[in-house]
Amino acid sequence: MPTSITRFAPVLAGLALLAVARPGLAETTLYDDMGGQAGVTALAGDMIDNALADDRIKMIFEDVNIPRLKGLIYEQFCMLTGGGCEYKRRSMHDTHAGLNLHEADFNALVEDLEAAMDRRSLPWSTQAKFLAILAPMERQMVKP
């Protein structure tokens, strides 16, 4: 049964720190580990496609330009994972203000992302590092 990402955020953050503290190994970014441009583009698209098919949250995306959204998600994922992209858009808080999102909505999207990462066969350690980066966004997106 899926649980809130926030319960695991400290563990995921610790794993992410351990994973990057590998002295003597060649430096690779999480972006590289996720397949670079092609992998992150596919992941962003799969996540949004999953959300559009998810009865729990698909209504949130009814009036959204989906190709543009996929591009914005790619840019943000690229920036967050060290891919060298710049994401100079509205903040997560401003973007999601007025949508009245709740923890259940956020959790559904995380589950859709997890399914996309599984589909892309991303290793668990890569998934954990990425989820640790995304976990703080819940506070910015969800209505208190």
The first five atom37 places (N, CA, C, CB, O) and aatype in JSON, in Angstrom:
{
  "aatype": [12, 14, 16, 15, 9, 16, 1, 13, 0, 14, 19, 10, 0, 7, 10, 0, 10, 10, 0, 19, 0, 1, 14, 7, 10, 0, 6, 16, 16, 10, 18, 3, 3, 12, 7, 7, 5, 0, 7, 19, 16, 0, 10, 0, 7, 3, 12, 9, 3, 2, 0, 10, 0, 3, 3, 1, 9, 11, 12, 9, 13, 6, 3, 19, 2, 9, 14, 1, 10, 11, 7, 10, 9, 18, 6, 5, 13, 4, 12, 10, 16, 7, 7, 7, 4, 6, 18, 11, 1, 1, 15, 12, 8, 3, 16, 8, 0, 7, 10, 2, 10, 8, 6, 0, 3, 13, 2, 0, 10, 19, 6, 3, 10, 6, 0, 0, 12, 3, 1, 1, 15, 10, 14, 17, 15, 16, 5, 0, 11, 13, 10, 0, 9, 10, 0, 14, 12, 6, 1, 5, 12, 19, 11, 14],
  "atom_mask": [
    [1, 1, 1, 1, 1],
    [1, 1, 1, 1, 1],
    [1, 1, 1, 1, 1],
    [1, 1, 1, 1, 1],
    [1, 1, 1, 1, 1],
    [1, 1, 1, 1, 1],
    [1, 1, 1, 1, 1],
    [1, 1, 1, 1, 1],
    [1, 1, 1, 1, 1],
    [1, 1, 1, 1, 1],
    [1, 1, 1, 1, 1],
    [1, 1, 1, 1, 1],
    [1, 1, 1, 1, 1],
    [1, 1, 1, 0, 1],
    [1, 1, 1, 1, 1],
    [1, 1, 1, 1, 1],
    [1, 1, 1, 1, 1],
    [1, 1, 1, 1, 1],
    [1, 1, 1, 1, 1],
    [1, 1, 1, 1, 1],
    [1, 1, 1, 1, 1],
    [1, 1, 1, 1, 1],
    [1, 1, 1, 1, 1],
    [1, 1, 1, 0, 1],
    [1, 1, 1, 1, 1],
    [1, 1, 1, 1, 1],
    [1, 1, 1, 1, 1],
    [1, 1, 1, 1, 1],
    [1, 1, 1, 1, 1],
    [1, 1, 1, 1, 1],
    [1, 1, 1, 1, 1],
    [1, 1, 1, 1, 1],
    [1, 1, 1, 1, 1],
    [1, 1, 1, 1, 1],
    [1, 1, 1, 0, 1],
    [1, 1, 1, 0, 1],
    [1, 1, 1, 1, 1],
    [1, 1, 1, 1, 1],
    [1, 1, 1, 0, 1],
    [1, 1, 1, 1, 1],
    [1, 1, 1, 1, 1],
    [1, 1, 1, 1, 1],
    [1, 1, 1, 1, 1],
    [1, 1, 1, 1, 1],
    [1, 1, 1, 0, 1],
    [1, 1, 1, 1, 1],
    [1, 1, 1, 1, 1],
    [1, 1, 1, 1, 1],
    [1, 1, 1, 1, 1],
    [1, 1, 1, 1, 1],
    [1, 1, 1, 1, 1],
    [1, 1, 1, 1, 1],
    [1, 1, 1, 1, 1],
    [1, 1, 1, 1, 1],
    [1, 1, 1, 1, 1],
    [1, 1, 1, 1, 1],
    [1, 1, 1, 1, 1],
    [1, 1, 1, 1, 1],
    [1, 1, 1, 1, 1],
    [1, 1, 1, 1, 1],
    [1, 1, 1, 1, 1],
    [1, 1, 1, 1, 1],
    [1, 1, 1, 1, 1],
    [1, 1, 1, 1, 1],
    [1, 1, 1, 1, 1],
    [1, 1, 1, 1, 1],
    [1, 1, 1, 1, 1],
    [1, 1, 1, 1, 1],
    [1, 1, 1, 1, 1],
    [1, 1, 1, 1, 1],
    [1, 1, 1, 0, 1],
    [1, 1, 1, 1, 1],
    [1, 1, 1, 1, 1],
    [1, 1, 1, 1, 1],
    [1, 1, 1, 1, 1],
    [1, 1, 1, 1, 1],
    [1, 1, 1, 1, 1],
    [1, 1, 1, 1, 1],
    [1, 1, 1, 1, 1],
    [1, 1, 1, 1, 1],
    [1, 1, 1, 1, 1],
    [1, 1, 1, 0, 1],
    [1, 1, 1, 0, 1],
    [1, 1, 1, 0, 1],
    [1, 1, 1, 1, 1],
    [1, 1, 1, 1, 1],
    [1, 1, 1, 1, 1],
    [1, 1, 1, 1, 1],
    [1, 1, 1, 1, 1],
    [1, 1, 1, 1, 1],
    [1, 1, 1, 1, 1],
    [1, 1, 1, 1, 1],
    [1, 1, 1, 1, 1],
    [1, 1, 1, 1, 1],
    [1, 1, 1, 1, 1],
    [1, 1, 1, 1, 1],
    [1, 1, 1, 1, 1],
    [1, 1, 1, 0, 1],
    [1, 1, 1, 1, 1],
    [1, 1, 1, 1, 1],
    [1, 1, 1, 1, 1],
    [1, 1, 1, 1, 1],
    [1, 1, 1, 1, 1],
    [1, 1, 1, 1, 1],
    [1, 1, 1, 1, 1],
    [1, 1, 1, 1, 1],
    [1, 1, 1, 1, 1],
    [1, 1, 1, 1, 1],
    [1, 1, 1, 1, 1],
    [1, 1, 1, 1, 1],
    [1, 1, 1, 1, 1],
    [1, 1, 1, 1, 1],
    [1, 1, 1, 1, 1],
    [1, 1, 1, 1, 1],
    [1, 1, 1, 1, 1],
    [1, 1, 1, 1, 1],
    [1, 1, 1, 1, 1],
    [1, 1, 1, 1, 1],
    [1, 1, 1, 1, 1],
    [1, 1, 1, 1, 1],
    [1, 1, 1, 1, 1],
    [1, 1, 1, 1, 1],
    [1, 1, 1, 1, 1],
    [1, 1, 1, 1, 1],
    [1, 1, 1, 1, 1],
    [1, 1, 1, 1, 1],
    [1, 1, 1, 1, 1],
    [1, 1, 1, 1, 1],
    [1, 1, 1, 1, 1],
    [1, 1, 1, 1, 1],
    [1, 1, 1, 1, 1],
    [1, 1, 1, 1, 1],
    [1, 1, 1, 1, 1],
    [1, 1, 1, 1, 1],
    [1, 1, 1, 1, 1],
    [1, 1, 1, 1, 1],
    [1, 1, 1, 1, 1],
    [1, 1, 1, 1, 1],
    [1, 1, 1, 1, 1],
    [1, 1, 1, 1, 1],
    [1, 1, 1, 1, 1],
    [1, 1, 1, 1, 1],
    [1, 1, 1, 1, 1],
    [1, 1, 1, 1, 1]
  ],
  "atom_positions": [
    [[0.84, -1.18, 0.0], [0.0, 0.0, 0.0], [0.88, 1.24, 0.0], [-0.96, 0.0, 1.22], [1.77, 1.35, 0.85]],
    [[0.68, 2.19, -0.91], [1.52, 3.36, -1.02], [1.43, 4.22, 0.23], [1.13, 4.17, -2.24], [0.37, 4.32, 0.86]],
    [[2.53, 4.85, 0.59], [2.57, 5.74, 1.73], [3.09, 7.08, 1.29], [3.42, 5.17, 2.86], [3.63, 7.23, 0.2]],
    [[2.93, 8.06, 2.16], [3.39, 9.4, 1.85], [4.9, 9.44, 1.74], [2.91, 10.4, 2.9], [5.6, 8.86, 2.56]],
    [[5.38, 10.11, 0.73], [6.82, 10.25, 0.52], [7.46, 10.96, 1.7], [7.11, 11.01, -0.78], [8.64, 10.73, 1.99]],
    [[6.72, 11.82, 2.38], [7.3, 12.59, 3.46], [7.74, 11.7, 4.62], [6.32, 13.62, 3.96], [8.67, 12.07, 5.34]],
    [[7.11, 10.56, 4.82], [7.52, 9.65, 5.89], [8.9, 9.09, 5.62], [6.52, 8.51, 6.05], [9.63, 8.77, 6.55]],
    [[9.27, 8.97, 4.36], [10.55, 8.38, 4.0], [11.59, 9.43, 3.61], [10.36, 7.41, 2.87], [12.73, 9.08, 3.29]],
    [[11.23, 10.7, 3.62], [12.15, 11.74, 3.16], [13.48, 11.73, 3.89], [11.5, 13.1, 3.33], [14.52, 11.81, 3.23]],
    [[13.51, 11.62, 5.23], [14.82, 11.59, 5.89], [15.68, 10.41, 5.47], [14.64, 11.56, 7.4], [16.89, 10.55, 5.28]],
    [[15.08, 9.25, 5.31], [15.82, 8.07, 4.88], [16.33, 8.26, 3.46], [14.95, 6.81, 4.97], [17.49, 7.96, 3.17]],
    [[15.47, 8.75, 2.59], [15.86, 8.98, 1.2], [16.98, 10.01, 1.11], [14.66, 9.42, 0.38], [17.91, 9.86, 0.32]],
    [[16.89, 11.06, 1.92], [17.94, 12.08, 1.9], [19.27, 11.5, 2.35], [17.54, 13.26, 2.8], [20.31, 11.8, 1.77]],
    [[19.23, 10.67, 3.38], [20.45, 10.01, 3.85], [21.05, 9.11, 2.8], [0.0, 0.0, 0.0], [22.26, 9.11, 2.6]],
    [[20.21, 8.35, 2.12], [20.7, 7.48, 1.05], [21.31, 8.29, -0.08], [19.56, 6.61, 0.52], [22.33, 7.9, -0.66]],
    [[20.69, 9.41, -0.39], [21.22, 10.25, -1.46], [22.6, 10.79, -1.08], [20.25, 11.42, -1.76], [23.5, 10.83, -1.92]],
    [[22.76, 11.2, 0.17], [24.06, 11.7, 0.6], [25.12, 10.6, 0.56], [23.97, 12.28, 2.0], [26.25, 10.84, 0.14]],
    [[24.76, 9.41, 1.01], [25.7, 8.29, 0.96], [26.09, 7.97, -0.48], [25.1, 7.06, 1.62], [27.25, 7.66, -0.76]],
    [[25.14, 8.04, -1.37], [25.38, 7.67, -2.75], [26.34, 8.64, -3.44], [24.08, 7.61, -3.51], [27.11, 8.23, -4.31]],
    [[26.29, 9.92, -3.07], [27.17, 10.88, -3.72], [28.53, 10.97, -3.04], [26.52, 12.25, -3.75], [29.47, 11.53, -3.61]],
    [[28.66, 10.44, -1.85], [29.93, 10.48, -1.13], [30.75, 9.23, -1.44], [29.69, 10.6, 0.39], [31.05, 8.44, -0.55]],
    [[31.1, 9.05, -2.71], [31.88, 7.89, -3.15], [33.24, 8.36, -3.64], [31.13, 7.09, -4.27], [33.43, 8.57, -4.84]],
    [[34.18, 8.52, -2.72], [35.48, 9.03, -3.14], [36.16, 8.08, -4.13], [36.37, 9.25, -1.94], [36.04, 6.86, -4.04]],
    [[36.89, 8.69, -5.06], [37.67, 7.9, -6.0], [36.91, 7.43, -7.22], [0.0, 0.0, 0.0], [37.52, 6.9, -8.15]],
    [[35.61, 7.6, -7.25], [34.82, 7.17, -8.41], [34.59, 8.35, -9.34], [33.47, 6.55, -7.97], [34.56, 9.5, -8.9]],
    [[34.44, 8.06, -10.61], [34.17, 9.12, -11.59], [32.88, 9.83, -11.22], [34.08, 8.53, -13.03], [31.91, 9.21, -10.8]],
    [[32.89, 11.14, -11.39], [31.73, 11.95, -11.08], [30.66, 11.79, -12.16], [32.12, 13.43, -10.94], [30.89, 12.09, -13.33]],
    [[29.52, 11.32, -11.77], [28.38, 11.31, -12.67], [27.25, 11.99, -11.94], [27.98, 9.85, -13.11], [27.2, 12.0, -10.7]],
    [[26.35, 12.55, -12.68], [25.21, 13.23, -12.07], [24.03, 12.27, -12.02], [24.84, 14.5, -12.86], [24.01, 11.24, -12.69]],
    [[23.07, 12.64, -11.21], [21.83, 11.88, -11.18], [21.17, 11.93, -12.55], [20.88, 12.44, -10.09], [20.54, 10.96, -12.98]],
    [[21.32, 13.05, -13.23], [20.81, 13.2, -14.6], [21.39, 12.11, -15.5], [21.15, 14.61, -15.16], [20.67, 11.49, -16.27]],
    [[22.7, 11.89, -15.39], [23.34, 10.81, -16.15], [22.77, 9.45, -15.76], [24.86, 10.83, -15.93], [22.47, 8.62, -16.61]],
    [[22.62, 9.24, -14.45], [22.11, 7.97, -13.95], [20.67, 7.7, -14.43], [22.15, 7.95, -12.43], [20.25, 6.55, -14.53]],
    [[19.95, 8.77, -14.74], [18.56, 8.64, -15.19], [18.47, 8.55, -16.71], [17.74, 9.82, -14.69], [17.37, 8.54, -17.27]],
    [[19.61, 8.5, -17.39], [19.59, 8.32, -18.84], [19.82, 9.58, -19.64], [0.0, 0.0, 0.0], [19.59, 9.6, -20.85]],
    [[20.26, 10.65, -18.98], [20.52, 11.89, -19.69], [19.25, 12.49, -20.29], [0.0, 0.0, 0.0], [18.15, 12.25, -19.8]],
    [[19.43, 13.27, -21.35], [18.29, 13.97, -21.95], [17.18, 13.02, -22.38], [18.75, 14.79, -23.15], [16.0, 13.27, -22.1]],
    [[17.53, 11.95, -23.04], [16.5, 11.01, -23.52], [15.77, 10.35, -22.35], [17.14, 9.93, -24.42], [14.55, 10.23, -22.38]],
    [[16.51, 9.94, -21.34], [15.89, 9.27, -20.2], [15.01, 10.18, -19.38], [0.0, 0.0, 0.0], [13.91, 9.8, -18.99]],
    [[15.48, 11.39, -19.13], [14.71, 12.33, -18.31], [13.49, 12.84, -19.09], [15.6, 13.52, -17.86], [12.42, 13.05, -18.51]],
    [[13.65, 13.04, -20.38], [12.5, 13.44, -21.22], [11.43, 12.36, -21.19], [12.95, 13.7, -22.68], [10.25, 12.65, -21.01]],
    [[11.84, 11.11, -21.36], [10.89, 10.0, -21.33], [10.23, 9.87, -19.96], [11.59, 8.68, -21.71], [9.03, 9.61, -19.87]],
    [[11.01, 10.05, -18.91], [10.47, 9.95, -17.56], [9.41, 11.02, -17.31], [11.59, 10.06, -16.52], [8.34, 10.73, -16.78]],
    [[9.72, 12.26, -17.69], [8.75, 13.35, -17.51], [7.46, 13.06, -18.29], [9.36, 14.7, -17.98], [6.36, 13.25, -17.77]],
    [[7.61, 12.59, -19.51], [6.43, 12.27, -20.32], [5.63, 11.12, -19.74], [0.0, 0.0, 0.0], [4.4, 11.18, -19.69]],
    [[6.32, 10.08, -19.3], [5.62, 8.93, -18.7], [4.87, 9.32, -17.44], [6.61, 7.8, -18.39], [3.75, 8.88, -17.21]],
    [[5.51, 10.17, -16.59], [4.85, 10.58, -15.37], [3.55, 11.33, -15.68], [5.78, 11.46, -14.53], [2.51, 11.05, -15.08]],
    [[3.62, 12.26, -16.62], [2.42, 13.03, -16.96], [1.38, 12.12, -17.62], [2.78, 14.21, -17.9], [0.19, 12.25, -17.33]],
    [[1.79, 11.22, -18.48], [0.84, 10.28, -19.09], [0.16, 9.44, -18.01], [1.55, 9.37, -20.11], [-1.04, 9.2, -18.08]],
    [[0.93, 9.0, -17.02], [0.35, 8.23, -15.91], [-0.66, 9.08, -15.14], [1.46, 7.74, -14.97], [-1.73, 8.59, -14.78]],
    [[-0.31, 10.34, -14.89], [-1.22, 11.23, -14.16], [-2.51, 11.47, -14.94], [-0.53, 12.56, -13.86], [-3.58, 11.55, -14.35]],
    [[-2.39, 11.59, -16.26], [-3.58, 11.81, -17.09], [-4.51, 10.6, -17.1], [-3.17, 12.16, -18.52], [-5.7, 10.73, -17.36]],
    [[-3.96, 9.43, -16.83], [-4.76, 8.21, -16.79], [-5.19, 7.85, -15.37], [-3.98, 7.05, -17.4], [-5.91, 6.87, -15.16]],
    [[-4.76, 8.64, -14.4], [-5.02, 8.37, -12.98], [-6.32, 9.05, -12.57], [-3.83, 8.85, -12.09], [-6.39, 10.28, -12.47]],
    [[-7.35, 8.26, -12.32], [-8.66, 8.81, -11.96], [-8.62, 9.7, -10.72], [-9.64, 7.69, -11.74], [-9.49, 10.54, -10.54]],
    [[-7.62, 9.52, -9.88], [-7.53, 10.31, -8.65], [-7.13, 11.75, -8.93], [-6.54, 9.69, -7.7], [-7.52, 12.65, -8.18]],
    [[-6.37, 12.0, -10.01], [-5.84, 13.36, -10.22], [-5.96, 13.88, -11.65], [-4.4, 13.39, -9.82], [-5.57, 15.02, -11.91]],
    [[-6.47, 13.09, -12.56], [-6.49, 13.54, -13.96], [-7.26, 14.84, -14.17], [-7.08, 12.46, -14.84], [-6.97, 15.58, -15.11]],
    [[-8.24, 15.12, -13.32], [-9.03, 16.34, -13.48], [-8.2, 17.6, -13.25], [-10.2, 16.32, -12.52], [-8.56, 18.67, -13.72]],
    [[-7.11, 17.47, -12.53], [-6.23, 18.62, -12.27], [-5.61, 19.13, -13.58], [-5.13, 18.24, -11.27], [-5.27, 20.31, -13.69]],
    [[-5.48, 18.24, -14.55], [-4.78, 18.57, -15.8], [-5.72, 18.88, -16.96], [-3.87, 17.43, -16.17], [-5.28, 18.97, -18.11]],
    [[-7.02, 19.04, -16.68], [-8.0, 19.21, -17.76], [-7.74, 20.4, -18.66], [-9.36, 19.35, -17.17], [-7.9, 20.29, -19.88]],
    [[-7.33, 21.53, -18.11], [-7.14, 22.74, -18.9], [-5.66, 23.08, -19.1], [-7.85, 23.91, -18.24], [-5.3, 24.24, -19.28]],
    [[-4.82, 22.06, -19.06], [-3.38, 22.26, -19.13], [-2.86, 21.91, -20.52], [-2.65, 21.42, -18.06], [-3.31, 20.93, -21.13]],
    [[-1.94, 22.71, -21.03], [-1.26, 22.43, -22.29], [-0.24, 21.31, -21.99], [-0.55, 23.73, -22.89], [0.84, 21.58, -21.46]],
    [[-0.6, 20.09, -22.32], [0.19, 18.92, -21.92], [1.6, 18.92, -22.54], [-0.54, 17.65, -22.31], [2.56, 18.66, -21.82]],
    [[1.77, 19.18, -23.84], [3.13, 19.22, -24.37], [4.02, 20.25, -23.66], [3.1, 19.51, -25.87], [5.19, 19.99, -23.38]],
    [[3.45, 21.42, -23.36], [4.2, 22.45, -22.63], [4.54, 21.95, -21.23], [3.39, 23.78, -22.55], [5.67, 22.12, -20.77]],
    [[3.57, 21.33, -20.54], [3.8, 20.81, -19.2], [4.93, 19.78, -19.19], [2.52, 20.2, -18.63], [5.8, 19.82, -18.32]],
    [[4.92, 18.88, -20.15], [5.98, 17.87, -20.22], [7.34, 18.53, -20.38], [5.73, 16.89, -21.38], [8.33, 18.09, -19.79]],
    [[7.4, 19.58, -21.19], [8.66, 20.32, -21.36], [9.11, 21.0, -20.09], [0.0, 0.0, 0.0], [10.3, 20.99, -19.76]],
    [[8.17, 21.59, -19.36], [8.5, 22.26, -18.11], [8.97, 21.25, -17.05], [7.3, 23.05, -17.59], [9.91, 21.5, -16.3]],
    [[8.29, 20.1, -17.01], [8.69, 19.06, -16.06], [10.08, 18.56, -16.41], [7.67, 17.88, -16.08], [10.91, 18.35, -15.51]],
    [[10.36, 18.37, -17.7], [11.71, 17.97, -18.11], [12.73, 18.99, -17.62], [11.79, 17.81, -19.65], [13.74, 18.62, -17.03]],
    [[12.48, 20.29, -17.88], [13.43, 21.33, -17.47], [13.7, 21.29, -15.98], [12.9, 22.71, -17.86], [14.84, 21.4, -15.54]],
    [[12.64, 21.12, -15.21], [12.8, 21.09, -13.76], [13.56, 19.84, -13.32], [11.43, 21.14, -13.07], [14.48, 19.93, -12.51]],
    [[13.19, 18.67, -13.85], [13.9, 17.44, -13.52], [15.38, 17.55, -13.92], [13.25, 16.23, -14.21], [16.26, 17.13, -13.17]],
    [[15.64, 18.12, -15.07], [17.0, 18.29, -15.57], [17.81, 19.16, -14.61], [17.0, 18.91, -16.98], [18.93, 18.82, -14.26]],
    [[17.24, 20.27, -14.19], [17.93, 21.17, -13.27], [18.19, 20.47, -11.93], [17.11, 22.45, -13.05], [19.29, 20.53, -11.4]],
    [[17.17, 19.83, -11.4], [17.27, 19.21, -10.07], [18.26, 18.05, -10.02], [15.91, 18.73, -9.64], [18.79, 17.74, -8.96]],
    [[18.51, 17.42, -11.15], [19.37, 16.24, -11.18], [20.77, 16.52, -11.72], [18.73, 15.17, -12.0], [21.55, 15.59, -11.92]],
    [[21.09, 17.79, -11.95], [22.43, 18.14, -12.39], [22.66, 18.05, -13.87], [0.0, 0.0, 0.0], [23.79, 17.88, -14.32]],
    [[21.59, 18.16, -14.65], [21.71, 18.08, -16.09], [22.12, 19.36, -16.77], [0.0, 0.0, 0.0], [22.31, 19.39, -17.99]],
    [[22.27, 20.43, -16.0], [22.73, 21.69, -16.59], [21.63, 22.59, -17.1], [0.0, 0.0, 0.0], [21.92, 23.65, -17.66]],
    [[20.39, 22.21, -16.92], [19.28, 23.06, -17.36], [19.0, 24.14, -16.32], [18.01, 22.21, -17.62], [19.3, 23.98, -15.14]],
    [[18.43, 25.22, -16.79], [17.97, 26.27, -15.88], [16.45, 26.27, -15.91], [18.54, 27.67, -16.28], [15.83, 26.28, -16.98]],
    [[15.86, 26.26, -14.74], [14.41, 26.31, -14.61], [14.08, 27.66, -14.0], [13.84, 25.12, -13.75], [14.19, 27.84, -12.78]],
    [[13.67, 28.61, -14.84], [13.38, 29.97, -14.37], [11.89, 30.25, -14.56], [14.24, 31.02, -15.14], [11.5, 31.21, -15.22]],
    [[11.1, 29.42, -13.98], [9.64, 29.57, -14.07], [9.12, 30.0, -12.71], [8.95, 28.23, -14.53], [9.89, 30.28, -11.78]],
    [[7.8, 30.05, -12.61], [7.19, 30.39, -11.33], [7.57, 29.33, -10.29], [5.65, 30.49, -11.47], [7.89, 28.19, -10.63]],
    [[7.53, 29.72, -9.03], [7.83, 28.78, -7.96], [6.74, 27.71, -7.9], [7.94, 29.52, -6.6], [5.65, 27.89, -8.43]],
    [[7.06, 26.61, -7.27], [6.07, 25.54, -7.1], [4.86, 26.06, -6.34], [6.69, 24.32, -6.36], [3.73, 25.7, -6.65]],
    [[5.1, 26.9, -5.35], [3.99, 27.46, -4.58], [3.08, 28.29, -5.48], [4.51, 28.32, -3.42], [1.86, 28.1, -5.48]],
    [[3.67, 29.2, -6.25], [2.87, 30.06, -7.13], [2.16, 29.27, -8.23], [3.75, 31.14, -7.75], [1.02, 29.56, -8.57]],
    [[2.85, 28.27, -8.78], [2.28, 27.46, -9.84], [1.05, 26.69, -9.37], [3.32, 26.49, -10.38], [0.09, 26.54, -10.12]],
    [[1.08, 26.22, -8.13], [0.01, 25.36, -7.64], [-0.99, 26.08, -6.74], [0.6, 24.2, -6.9], [-1.95, 25.47, -6.26]],
    [[-0.77, 27.37, -6.51], [-1.71, 28.15, -5.7], [-3.08, 28.15, -6.37], [-1.2, 29.62, -5.5], [-3.18, 28.28, -7.59]],
    [[-4.09, 28.0, -5.6], [-5.44, 28.01, -6.14], [-5.93, 26.67, -6.65], [0.0, 0.0, 0.0], [-7.11, 26.54, -6.98]],
    [[-5.06, 25.66, -6.72], [-5.48, 24.34, -7.19], [-6.08, 23.51, -6.06], [-4.3, 23.6, -7.8], [-6.7, 22.47, -6.3]],
    [[-5.9, 23.98, -4.82], [-6.48, 23.29, -3.67], [-6.0, 21.83, -3.59], [-8.01, 23.35, -3.72], [-6.8, 20.92, -3.36]],
    [[-4.71, 21.64, -3.79], [-4.14, 20.29, -3.77], [-3.97, 19.82, -2.33], [-2.79, 20.26, -4.51], [-3.64, 20.59, -1.44]],
    [[-4.21, 18.54, -2.14], [-4.07, 17.92, -0.82], [-2.99, 16.85, -0.86], [-5.42, 17.32, -0.36], [-2.48, 16.51, -1.93]],
    [[-2.64, 16.33, 0.3], [-1.6, 15.32, 0.38], [-1.91, 14.11, -0.5], [-1.42, 14.87, 1.83], [-1.01, 13.54, -1.11]],
    [[-3.18, 13.73, -0.58], [-3.56, 12.58, -1.41], [-3.25, 12.84, -2.89], [-5.06, 12.26, -1.23], [-2.86, 11.92, -3.61]],
    [[-3.42, 14.09, -3.34], [-3.1, 14.44, -4.72], [-1.6, 14.32, -4.96], [-3.58, 15.88, -5.05], [-1.16, 13.76, -5.97]],
    [[-0.82, 14.84, -4.03], [0.63, 14.76, -4.15], [1.09, 13.31, -4.15], [1.31, 15.53, -3.0], [1.92, 12.91, -4.97]],
    [[0.53, 12.51, -3.24], [0.9, 11.1, -3.17], [0.56, 10.36, -4.46], [0.21, 10.43, -1.98], [1.31, 9.5, -4.9]],
    [[-0.58, 10.69, -5.06], [-0.96, 10.05, -6.32], [0.05, 10.38, -7.41], [-2.37, 10.51, -6.75], [0.43, 9.51, -8.19]],
    [[0.49, 11.64, -7.46], [1.48, 12.02, -8.46], [2.82, 11.32, -8.21], [1.67, 13.55, -8.46], [3.49, 10.9, -9.16]],
    [[3.2, 11.19, -6.96], [4.43, 10.47, -6.63], [4.31, 9.01, -7.07], [4.72, 10.55, -5.1], [5.26, 8.45, -7.62]],
    [[3.16, 8.4, -6.85], [2.96, 7.02, -7.29], [3.04, 6.92, -8.82], [1.6, 6.48, -6.8], [3.57, 5.95, -9.35]],
    [[2.53, 7.93, -9.51], [2.62, 7.94, -10.97], [4.07, 8.11, -11.42], [1.74, 9.08, -11.54], [4.49, 7.52, -12.42]],
    [[4.84, 8.9, -10.68], [6.27, 9.04, -10.97], [7.0, 7.73, -10.7], [6.88, 10.18, -10.14], [7.84, 7.31, -11.5]],
    [[6.68, 7.09, -9.58], [7.33, 5.81, -9.26], [7.05, 4.77, -10.34], [6.84, 5.3, -7.89], [7.93, 4.0, -10.71]],
    [[5.82, 4.74, -10.84], [5.48, 3.8, -11.91], [6.29, 4.12, -13.17], [3.96, 3.84, -12.21], [6.73, 3.21, -13.88]],
    [[6.47, 5.41, -13.44], [7.25, 5.81, -14.62], [8.72, 5.41, -14.44], [7.15, 7.35, -14.84], [9.36, 4.95, -15.39]],
    [[9.25, 5.57, -13.24], [10.64, 5.18, -12.98], [10.81, 3.67, -13.1], [11.1, 5.66, -11.59], [11.81, 3.19, -13.63]],
    [[9.83, 2.93, -12.61], [9.87, 1.46, -12.76], [9.82, 1.08, -14.23], [8.71, 0.8, -11.99], [10.56, 0.2, -14.67]],
    [[8.94, 1.73, -14.97], [8.82, 1.45, -16.41], [10.14, 1.69, -17.13], [7.71, 2.3, -17.03], [10.48, 0.97, -18.07]],
    [[10.87, 2.71, -16.68], [12.15, 3.06, -17.28], [13.29, 2.22, -16.69], [12.44, 4.56, -17.07], [14.45, 2.4, -17.05]],
    [[12.95, 1.3, -15.8], [13.93, 0.4, -15.16], [15.05, 1.14, -14.44], [14.54, -0.52, -16.2], [16.2, 0.72, -14.46]],
    [[14.69, 2.26, -13.8], [15.69, 2.98, -13.03], [15.99, 2.19, -11.75], [15.2, 4.43, -12.69], [15.06, 1.72, -11.09]],
    [[17.25, 2.03, -11.4], [17.6, 1.31, -10.18], [16.98, 1.98, -8.94], [19.12, 1.22, -10.02], [16.73, 3.19, -8.93]],
    [[16.75, 1.18, -7.92], [16.13, 1.7, -6.7], [16.94, 2.85, -6.12], [15.97, 0.59, -5.66], [16.36, 3.84, -5.67]],
    [[18.27, 2.74, -6.12], [19.1, 3.8, -5.55], [18.92, 5.12, -6.3], [20.57, 3.38, -5.56], [18.91, 6.19, -5.69]],
    [[18.79, 5.05, -7.6], [18.55, 6.25, -8.4], [17.18, 6.83, -8.08], [18.65, 5.93, -9.92], [17.04, 8.04, -7.92]],
    [[16.18, 5.97, -7.98], [14.85, 6.43, -7.62], [14.86, 7.11, -6.25], [13.85, 5.27, -7.62], [14.25, 8.17, -6.08]],
    [[15.54, 6.5, -5.29], [15.59, 7.05, -3.93], [16.23, 8.43, -3.92], [16.34, 6.11, -2.99], [15.74, 9.34, -3.24]],
    [[17.32, 8.6, -4.64], [17.99, 9.9, -4.71], [17.06, 10.95, -5.3], [19.28, 9.8, -5.53], [16.98, 12.08, -4.81]],
    [[16.36, 10.58, -6.36], [15.48, 11.53, -7.03], [14.3, 11.9, -6.13], [14.98, 10.95, -8.36], [13.95, 13.07, -6.02]],
    [[13.69, 10.91, -5.5], [12.56, 11.18, -4.61], [12.99, 12.04, -3.43], [11.96, 9.88, -4.11], [12.2, 12.86, -2.96]],
    [[14.21, 11.87, -2.94], [14.71, 12.69, -1.85], [14.8, 14.16, -2.26], [16.08, 12.19, -1.37], [14.56, 15.05, -1.44]],
    [[15.15, 14.41, -3.5], [15.22, 15.78, -4.02], [13.82, 16.38, -4.14], [15.94, 15.81, -5.38], [13.62, 17.56, -3.87]],
    [[12.86, 15.56, -4.55], [11.5, 16.05, -4.79], [10.65, 16.18, -3.53], [10.8, 15.14, -5.75], [9.71, 16.97, -3.5]],
    [[10.97, 15.42, -2.49], [10.14, 15.37, -1.28], [9.8, 16.74, -0.71], [10.84, 14.56, -0.23], [8.64, 16.95, -0.32]],
    [[10.72, 17.68, -0.62], [10.38, 18.99, -0.03], [9.33, 19.77, -0.83], [11.63, 19.83, 0.08], [8.73, 20.71, -0.3]],
    [[9.1, 19.4, -2.07], [8.13, 20.11, -2.89], [6.69, 19.95, -2.37], [8.21, 19.63, -4.32], [5.82, 20.77, -2.65]],
    [[6.46, 18.88, -1.61], [5.11, 18.69, -1.09], [4.64, 19.91, -0.31], [5.05, 17.44, -0.19], [3.5, 20.35, -0.46]],
    [[5.51, 20.48, 0.52], [5.15, 21.66, 1.33], [4.83, 22.86, 0.45], [6.28, 22.01, 2.29], [4.07, 23.73, 0.85]],
    [[5.43, 22.91, -0.75], [5.21, 24.04, -1.65], [3.96, 23.87, -2.49], [6.41, 24.21, -2.54], [3.41, 24.86, -2.98]],
    [[3.5, 22.65, -2.67], [2.39, 22.38, -3.58], [1.06, 22.1, -2.89], [2.74, 21.22, -4.45], [-0.01, 22.39, -3.43]],
    [[1.12, 21.54, -1.69], [-0.08, 21.07, -1.01], [-0.64, 22.15, -0.1], [0.22, 19.8, -0.2], [0.1, 22.86, 0.59]],
    [[-1.94, 22.26, -0.11], [-2.63, 23.23, 0.73], [-2.47, 22.8, 2.19], [-4.14, 23.34, 0.34], [-2.73, 21.65, 2.54]],
    [[-2.05, 23.75, 3.05], [-1.87, 23.39, 4.47], [-3.18, 23.08, 5.16], [-1.16, 24.51, 5.22], [-3.2, 22.76, 6.35]]
  ]
}
